[in-house]
Amino acid sequence: MAETTVYVANRIVTMDRARPTAGAVAVDGGRIVGVGTLDEVVGALGASPFVLDESLADRVILPGLIDQHLHPVLGASTLATEVIATEDWVLPDRTFPAAHSHVEYVERLAVADASIADADEWLFSWGYHQLWHGELSRQVLDSVSSTRPIGIWQRSCHEFFLNSAAIEALGISEESLPTDPAVRATIDLVGGHFAERGFFAFLFPLIAPQLLSLERLRRGLHQMVRYLHQNGVTAFNEPGAILVRGAWDLYQDVLGDDETPFYSFFLTDGRGPAEAGMTHEQSLERAERDLARAPSGKVSFFAKQVKLFADGAIISQLMQMKDPYLDAAGNPNPDHHGEWLMTPEMFEDRTKLYWDEGFQIHIHVNGDLGLEMVLDTIERRMAENPRTDHRTVIVHFANSTEEQVDRIAAVGAVVSANPYYPVGFADKYGEVGLGPERADVMVRSRSVLDRGVPLSFHSDLPMGPSDPLAMMSFAVNRTTVSGRVAGPEQRISAEEALRAVTLGAAQSWQREQELGSIEVGKIANFTVVDADPLEVDAASIDDIHVHGTFFEGRWFPVPEGVSRTSAGTSPGLRLLHGSPVQSSSSVPHTHECICSVARLIVESLAAS
């Protein structure tokens, strides 16, 4: 039997600038062995036998779409709850509509409560955010149910709310609260609110058996696999992976399954060893142990790539900003400030360690003051120990200045941005926190590309949708919840956006010789869609349907009836135009570092 298959398509978008489009592609042994017109491909095969497959003749073949950065366990655990968020989530078996106001949020909780037959079963929900959903408390949750335990995981994953039944079920009382005043200060038992250390250090160990059982995590991870597939994802990276006994086995079992049609890549964590007081030698040994788990394959670690952190998160507005945060009246708010996730001193020490050892460094940074610190540090590294093609990755890239983009280009760094930020948050953050001028120019994609800086996109799932076509639409249109365009001068072309979720992402991982484009010799990873995103109207990119993917040359169709679109909504993570909720003058004082939550989850897994 012939091993080579030639696929004919309506159009093949290659991302190869030497041949941007083609009509046929030949695959053998999981690799691409021919690209061009049908006659060219057949001619190149010569006397070699092949099978001609015309089943995709009316489809469009794209390079396998890539999510440069997401968090599988956190995505699995949050999306396995009753999702009530600021936007729709379209999952394989169900679409969770957004809630746009306090009243709507509470009504959704009541409906979810009524749908659970077992009176003793917990109701868990993720997605709540004060700026959209108003104030939440133990008393509000008691109005939904005074008998069923209810737990609400805040959108940033750093806060949790309980009703009275849940507090009673967990045996929490004033007497049981921690005596450490720093932890105690982050717990409001009367209001049922646990934030930061009050959540991580106190509540999480108590609630983990209910919230994060092995069965729930496994089910959530399987759901995430189907979710990524319906959105055409063929590879992702988990940066700063924190693994303990049990977590890697779960990854290998689910993500490494023969029926999982994508690569799961991991980076070692550089922040955890620093916080734990590990020496430089111990930290490097930790990175070597991570790589030794799986140096290659479907589920594997990247060699000599590490994740570090600068400042706090955009969702909690704890970025380190040059200019003050603003209140609802547009005045500086002295009570609102950013946080460092690694102190500048720790960041300096660890960047020097990994830089001098030849690591590629991926850096979480969201504020323009945070970015200033990062760029100052990279410039010192380059002055002390110049490196060519170091590809230091500026991750998230929420807030910046034009001068800072110049500096990114000058030091040879690359950018992996989250294009959802201006779409999902510019309206609210223009009202509270940043003001409209700073909010609208979040994620300066046009400025980055105009300087020749390589650009890729990521979702940071569950902070945004792991949906590369939606990411493209966000970057090309920058249309917010209210229907306006945030920072129109920062829009980019469809071709540039497609590159950011294909070849640009592969380049940020140093995998451009294997992934990201349809060229002879590369791995045969494709995403098959019903329309060319480079040809449709910009507003229609988010309407494109994914029919399936090829992973290492093997066809994985999206099941019949499953789509990144659903009845009554647009694809991906859809922003509905609901009535605005009155903004609070304060923002929950949390910083978001997904890896700290992931650490708790995997520790819970190990104990289960």
C-alpha positions in Angstrom: 0.0 0.0 0.0 1.2 3.5 -0.8 2.4 5.4 2.2 2.3 8.9 0.6 -1.1 10.7 0.5 -1.6 13.8 -1.6 -4.4 16.1 -0.3 -6.1 18.5 -2.6 -7.7 21.6 -1.1 -9.6 24.7 -2.3 -6.6 26.6 -0.9 -3.6 25.9 1.3 -2.2 28.8 3.2 1.4 27.9 3.9 2.9 30.9 5.8 6.0 30.3 3.6 6.7 33.7 2.0 8.4 31.9 -0.9 5.1 30.2 -1.7 2.2 31.7 0.3 -0.5 29.5 -1.2 -0.8 26.0 -2.8 -3.4 23.6 -4.0 -2.0 20.3 -2.9 0.2 18.9 -0.1 1.8 15.5 0.1 2.3 13.7 3.5 4.4 10.7 4.2 5.4 9.3 7.6 4.0 12.3 9.4 6.1 14.8 7.4 5.4 17.1 4.5 7.0 15.8 1.3 5.5 18.0 -1.3 3.7 21.4 -1.6 2.5 23.2 -4.7 0.0 22.7 -7.4 -1.3 19.2 -7.9 0.8 18.7 -11.0 3.9 20.0 -9.2 3.4 17.7 -6.2 2.7 14.7 -8.3 5.7 15.5 -10.5 8.0 15.8 -7.5 6.9 12.4 -6.3 8.1 10.8 -9.6 7.5 7.1 -9.7 6.7 6.9 -5.9 3.2 5.5 -5.4 0.7 7.7 -3.7 -3.0 8.0 -2.8 -4.9 11.0 -4.0 -7.3 12.3 -1.3 -9.9 14.9 -2.6 -12.1 14.8 0.5 -10.9 18.3 1.4 -11.3 19.8 -2.1 -13.7 22.4 -0.8 -11.8 23.2 2.4 -8.9 25.5 3.3 -5.8 24.0 4.9 -3.8 26.2 7.4 -0.6 25.4 9.2 -1.5 23.8 12.5 -2.7 26.5 14.8 -0.7 27.1 18.0 -1.5 28.6 21.4 1.9 29.8 22.5 1.0 29.8 26.3 -1.7 28.2 28.4 -2.2 26.4 31.6 -3.8 22.9 31.2 -4.6 21.9 34.8 -6.0 25.3 35.7 -8.0 25.4 32.5 -9.2 21.9 33.2 -10.2 22.7 36.8 -11.9 26.1 36.2 -13.9 25.0 33.1 -15.1 21.9 34.9 -17.2 24.2 37.2 -20.4 26.1 36.4 -18.8 28.9 34.3 -20.4 32.3 34.8 -18.0 34.8 33.5 -17.7 38.2 31.7 -18.0 36.5 28.3 -19.4 33.4 26.8 -17.4 30.2 26.9 -18.1 27.7 24.1 -17.1 24.3 25.3 -17.6 21.0 23.5 -20.8 19.9 25.2 -22.2 23.2 26.4 -22.0 27.0 25.9 -21.9 29.0 29.2 -23.5 32.4 28.4 -21.9 35.5 29.9 -23.5 37.4 32.8 -23.4 41.2 32.5 -24.8 42.5 35.8 -25.2 41.6 39.4 -28.8 40.6 38.9 -28.0 38.4 36.0 -25.1 36.8 37.8 -27.2 35.9 40.8 -30.0 34.6 38.6 -27.5 32.3 36.8 -26.4 30.9 40.1 -30.0 30.2 41.1 -30.6 28.4 37.9 -27.5 26.3 38.4 -28.5 25.5 42.0 -32.0 24.4 40.8 -30.5 22.1 38.2 -28.6 19.9 40.8 -30.7 17.1 42.0 -28.5 16.0 44.9 -29.1 18.3 47.8 -25.7 17.6 49.3 -23.7 18.2 46.1 -21.5 21.4 46.0 -22.1 24.1 43.4 -18.9 25.5 42.2 -18.6 28.4 39.7 -15.6 30.2 38.1 -15.6 33.6 36.3 -16.9 36.1 38.8 -15.4 39.6 38.6 -16.5 42.6 40.7 -16.3 45.2 37.9 -18.8 43.3 35.9 -20.9 41.4 38.4 -21.0 43.8 41.4 -20.3 42.9 45.0 -20.4 39.3 46.1 -20.6 38.0 49.6 -21.7 35.1 51.9 -25.0 36.8 52.3 -25.6 37.1 48.5 -24.8 33.4 48.1 -27.1 32.5 51.0 -29.9 34.1 49.1 -29.2 31.6 46.3 -29.2 28.6 48.8 -29.0 28.4 52.5 -28.6 24.6 52.4 -26.4 23.7 49.5 -22.6 24.5 49.8 -21.6 27.1 47.2 -18.1 28.0 46.2 -17.2 30.8 43.8 -13.8 31.0 42.2 -13.0 34.6 41.1 -11.9 35.2 37.5 -8.2 35.7 38.5 -8.3 32.4 40.5 -6.8 34.3 43.5 -10.1 34.8 45.5 -12.8 32.5 46.7 -16.3 33.1 48.1 -18.3 30.7 50.3 -21.9 30.7 51.5 -22.9 29.7 55.1 -23.6 26.1 54.2 -20.1 25.7 52.7 -18.4 27.4 55.6 -20.3 25.0 57.9 -19.5 22.0 55.8 -15.7 22.8 55.9 -15.8 23.4 59.7 -14.6 26.9 59.4 -15.1 29.2 62.4 -13.5 32.2 64.0 -11.6 29.8 66.3 -10.2 27.8 63.3 -8.8 30.8 61.4 -5.1 31.2 61.2 -3.3 33.2 63.9 -0.8 34.8 61.5 -2.1 38.4 61.2 -0.9 38.7 57.6 -3.0 35.7 56.6 -5.9 36.6 58.8 -6.1 40.0 57.2 -7.0 38.4 53.9 -10.0 36.5 55.3 -13.5 38.1 55.8 -15.4 35.3 57.4 -18.5 37.4 57.9 -18.5 38.1 54.1 -17.3 34.6 53.2 -14.4 36.0 51.2 -10.9 34.5 51.1 -8.2 36.3 49.1 -4.6 35.6 48.3 -2.9 34.0 51.3 -6.3 33.5 53.0 -7.3 31.4 50.0 -4.0 29.8 49.2 -2.6 29.1 52.7 -5.9 28.5 54.6 -8.9 27.7 52.4 -7.4 25.8 49.6 -6.3 22.7 51.5 -9.8 22.5 53.1 -11.8 22.8 49.8 -9.4 21.0 47.4 -11.0 17.5 48.1 -14.3 18.9 46.8 -13.1 21.3 44.2 -10.2 19.4 42.7 -10.8 15.7 43.1 -8.8 13.5 40.8 -12.0 12.5 39.0 -12.9 16.2 38.4 -9.5 17.1 37.2 -9.3 14.1 34.8 -12.8 14.9 33.4 -11.8 18.6 33.1 -8.5 17.7 31.3 -10.4 15.5 28.8 -12.8 18.3 28.2 -9.9 20.7 27.6 -8.5 18.3 25.0 -11.8 18.4 23.1 -12.0 22.1 23.5 -8.6 22.7 22.0 -9.3 20.4 19.2 -12.6 22.0 18.2 -10.7 25.3 18.0 -8.0 23.9 15.8 -5.1 23.9 18.2 -2.2 21.5 17.3 0.4 22.6 19.9 0.6 24.6 23.1 3.1 25.4 25.8 2.7 25.4 29.6 5.3 27.9 30.9 6.8 27.5 34.3 5.4 24.1 34.9 5.2 23.1 38.6 5.0 19.3 38.9 4.7 17.0 41.9 3.9 13.3 42.2 0.8 12.5 40.2 0.6 15.6 38.0 3.0 14.3 35.3 1.3 10.9 35.3 -2.0 12.7 34.6 -0.5 14.7 31.8 1.0 11.6 30.2 -2.2 9.7 30.5 -4.5 12.3 29.0 -2.3 14.7 26.9 -0.1 11.9 25.8 -3.0 9.6 24.7 -2.8 8.5 21.1 -6.2 10.2 20.5 -5.0 13.6 21.7 -4.2 15.5 18.5 -1.7 18.1 19.7 1.7 18.7 21.3 1.9 19.7 24.9 5.2 21.4 25.6 6.5 22.6 29.0 9.0 25.1 30.4 10.8 24.7 33.7 9.9 27.1 36.5 12.5 29.6 37.6 10.5 31.5 40.2 9.7 28.6 42.5 13.3 27.6 43.1 14.2 31.2 43.9 11.3 31.6 46.3 12.3 28.3 48.0 15.8 29.6 48.6 17.5 27.1 46.2 21.0 27.9 45.3 22.0 28.5 41.7 23.3 25.0 41.4 20.2 23.5 42.9 18.0 25.6 40.5 19.9 24.3 37.5 19.6 20.8 38.7 15.9 21.3 39.0 15.7 22.3 35.4 17.7 19.3 34.4 15.4 17.0 36.3 12.4 18.5 34.5 13.9 18.0 31.1 14.8 14.4 32.0 11.1 13.6 32.5 10.5 13.9 28.8 13.2 15.6 26.6 11.2 14.8 23.4 7.8 13.6 22.2 4.2 14.6 22.3 4.3 15.7 25.9 7.8 17.0 26.6 9.9 19.8 28.2 11.9 22.3 26.1 15.6 22.2 26.9 17.1 25.3 28.4 14.0 27.4 28.5 12.7 28.9 31.7 9.9 31.1 33.0 10.4 34.1 35.2 8.0 36.8 36.5 8.1 40.5 36.9 4.9 42.2 38.1 1.3 41.3 38.9 -1.6 40.6 36.6 -3.9 42.6 34.4 -7.1 40.9 35.5 -6.6 42.0 39.0 -5.0 45.3 37.9 -1.9 44.7 40.0 0.5 45.5 37.1 3.3 47.8 38.1 2.5 51.1 36.3 4.6 54.2 35.8 1.7 56.6 36.3 -0.9 56.2 39.1 -4.0 54.1 38.9 -7.2 56.1 38.6 -10.5 55.9 40.5 -13.9 56.1 38.8 -13.7 59.9 38.7 -10.4 59.8 36.8 -8.3 60.9 39.8 -5.2 59.2 41.1 -6.0 56.5 43.6 -3.4 56.3 46.3 -4.8 53.0 47.6 -4.4 51.2 44.3 -0.9 50.1 43.4 0.9 47.2 41.7 2.9 44.3 43.0 6.1 42.5 42.2 5.8 38.7 41.7 9.6 38.5 41.9 11.3 41.4 43.6 13.6 43.3 41.4 16.6 41.9 43.4 15.4 38.3 42.9 14.7 39.0 39.3 18.2 40.4 38.7 19.8 37.4 40.4 17.8 34.8 38.5 18.0 36.4 35.1 21.7 36.5 35.4 21.9 32.9 36.4 19.8 31.6 33.5 21.2 34.0 31.0 24.8 33.1 31.7 23.9 29.4 31.4 22.5 30.0 27.9 18.7 29.6 28.7 16.0 31.2 26.7 14.0 33.2 29.2 10.3 33.8 29.1 9.2 36.7 31.3 5.7 37.4 32.6 5.2 41.2 32.6 2.1 43.3 32.4 2.7 46.9 33.5 4.9 49.5 31.8 6.9 50.0 35.0 7.3 46.2 35.2 8.5 46.3 31.5 10.9 49.1 32.3 12.5 46.8 35.0 12.6 43.9 32.6 14.3 45.9 29.8 16.8 47.4 32.2 17.7 43.9 33.3 18.0 42.5 29.7 20.2 45.5 28.7 22.5 44.7 31.6 22.7 41.1 30.6 23.6 42.0 27.0 26.3 44.5 28.2 27.9 41.9 30.5 27.5 38.8 28.4 26.3 39.6 24.8 24.3 36.8 23.2 23.0 36.5 19.7 19.5 35.2 19.0 18.7 34.8 22.7 14.9 35.3 21.9 14.0 36.5 25.4 10.2 36.4 25.3 8.2 39.3 26.7 5.1 37.4 27.8 1.6 39.0 28.1 2.8 42.6 27.2 -0.3 44.4 28.4 1.0 47.9 29.0 4.0 49.5 27.3 5.2 52.8 25.8 6.5 53.4 22.3 10.0 54.0 23.6 9.9 50.6 25.3 9.0 48.9 22.1 12.1 50.5 20.5 14.1 49.0 23.4 12.6 45.6 22.9 13.7 45.7 19.3 17.2 47.0 20.2 17.9 44.1 22.7 16.6 41.4 20.3 13.7 40.2 22.5 10.5 38.8 21.0 6.9 39.4 22.2 4.2 36.9 23.0 1.1 38.9 23.7 -2.5 38.2 24.8 -4.7 40.0 22.2 -7.7 39.5 24.3 -6.7 42.2 26.8 -7.9 45.3 24.9 -11.0 43.5 23.6 -12.1 42.1 27.0 -10.9 44.8 29.4 -10.3 48.2 27.7 -13.9 49.4 28.3 -13.9 48.7 32.1 -10.3 49.6 32.6 -10.9 52.8 30.8 -13.5 53.6 33.5 -11.5 52.4 36.5 -7.8 51.9 36.9 -6.0 52.9 33.7 -8.2 55.5 32.1 -9.1 55.4 28.4 -5.8 56.4 26.9 -3.7 53.7 28.5 -6.5 51.1 28.4 -7.0 51.4 24.6 -3.4 50.9 23.6 -2.9 47.7 25.6 -1.0 45.1 23.5 0.7 47.4 21.0 0.8 44.8 18.2 1.2 47.2 15.3 4.0 49.0 17.1 5.8 45.7 17.7 5.6 44.5 14.1 6.6 48.0 12.7 9.9 47.6 14.7 10.5 44.2 13.2 10.0 42.4 16.5 8.7 38.9 16.2 5.2 38.5 17.5 3.1 35.6 18.7 -0.2 35.3 20.5 -1.3 33.2 23.4 -4.5 32.7 25.5 -3.1 32.1 29.0 -6.1 29.8 29.4 -8.3 30.2 31.4 -7.5 34.0 31.3 -8.6 34.1 27.7 -9.9 31.7 25.0 -7.6 29.0 23.7 -9.0 29.8 20.2 -6.4 31.0 17.7 -9.0 32.1 15.2 -10.6 34.2 17.9 -7.1 35.6 18.8 -6.7 36.6 15.2 -10.0 38.4 15.2 -9.1 40.2 18.5 -5.9 41.5 17.0 -7.3 42.4 13.6 -10.4 44.1 14.8 -9.8 45.1 18.5 -13.6 45.5 18.9 -14.6 45.7 22.6 -17.7 44.7 24.5 -19.3 48.0 23.7 -18.7 47.6 20.0 -16.1 50.3 19.6 -12.5 49.8 18.4 -9.8 50.1 21.1 -6.6 51.7 19.7 -7.4 51.4 16.0 -3.9 52.3 15.2 -2.7 49.1 16.8 -4.7 46.8 14.6 -2.7 44.4 12.4 -3.5 42.5 9.2 -5.0 39.0 9.0 -1.8 37.6 7.5 0.2 39.1 10.4 -2.3 37.7 12.9 -2.2 34.2 11.3 1.5 34.3 11.5 1.3 35.1 15.2 -0.7 31.8 15.9 1.5 29.7 13.6 5.1 30.4 12.6 5.5 33.3 15.1 4.5 31.0 18.0 6.9 28.3 16.7 9.7 30.7 16.5 9.2 31.9 20.1 9.8 28.2 21.1 12.8 27.8 18.7 10.7 25.2 16.8 10.3 27.0 13.5 12.2 24.2 11.7 9.5 21.7 12.6 6.3 23.7 13.1 4.3 26.8 12.1 4.2 26.6 8.3 3.5 24.1 5.5 6.9 23.4 3.9 8.7 20.3 2.8 10.4 18.5 5.7 8.2 19.9 8.4 5.8 18.0 10.6 2.4 17.5 8.9 0.3 19.5 11.4 -2.6 21.3 9.7 -5.9 22.9 10.7 -8.7 22.5 8.2 -11.3 25.3 8.0 -14.2 26.3 5.8 -12.9 29.7 4.8 -9.6 31.4 4.3 -9.0 33.9 7.1 -6.8 36.0 4.8 -9.6 36.4 2.3 -12.8 36.9 4.3 -13.9 40.2 5.7 -12.1 41.1 8.9 -15.3 41.0 10.9 -16.0 37.4 9.7 -12.7 35.8 10.8 -14.4 34.8 14.1 -17.1 33.0 12.1 -14.8 30.5 10.5 -15.6 26.8 11.3 -12.8 24.3 12.1 -13.6 20.9 10.4 -10.6 19.1 12.0 -6.9 18.9 12.3 -4.0 16.8 11.1 -1.5 15.8 13.8 1.7 14.2 12.5 -0.1 13.4 9.3 -3.1 11.8 10.9 -6.6 13.2 10.4 -8.7 14.1 13.4 -12.1 15.4 12.4 -14.1 17.6 14.8 -17.1 15.5 15.7 -20.3 16.1 13.9 -22.4 18.7 15.7 -19.4 20.1 17.7 -18.2 23.6 16.7 -16.3 26.5 18.0 -19.6 28.2 17.2 -22.9 27.5 19.0 -26.5 28.5 18.6 -27.0 32.1 19.3 -23.4 33.0 19.8 -20.3 33.7 17.7 -17.3 31.5 17.9 -14.6 31.3 20.6 -14.9 33.5 23.6 -17.8 35.8 22.6 -18.2 39.2 24.1 -21.8 40.0 24.4 -23.1 43.6 24.4 -24.9 43.6 27.8 -25.9 46.4 30.0 -22.8 47.8 31.8 -22.5 47.3 35.5 -21.8 50.2 37.6 -18.0 50.3 38.2 -16.6 50.2 41.7 -13.9 52.7 42.6 -11.8 49.9 44.0 -10.3 46.8 42.4 -9.9 43.5 44.3 -6.4 43.7 45.7 -5.0 40.6 44.2 -2.2 39.7 42.0 -2.5 36.9 39.5 0.2 34.4 39.0 -1.3 31.3 37.5 1.6 29.1 38.5 1.0 29.6 42.2 -2.6 28.3 41.7 -1.2 25.5 39.6 1.1 24.5 42.4 -1.7 24.1 44.8 -3.7 22.1 42.3 -0.9 19.6 41.6 -0.2 19.3 45.3 -3.8 18.5 45.8 -3.5 15.9 43.1 -0.5 14.4 44.7 -2.4 14.1 48.0 -5.5 12.5 46.4 
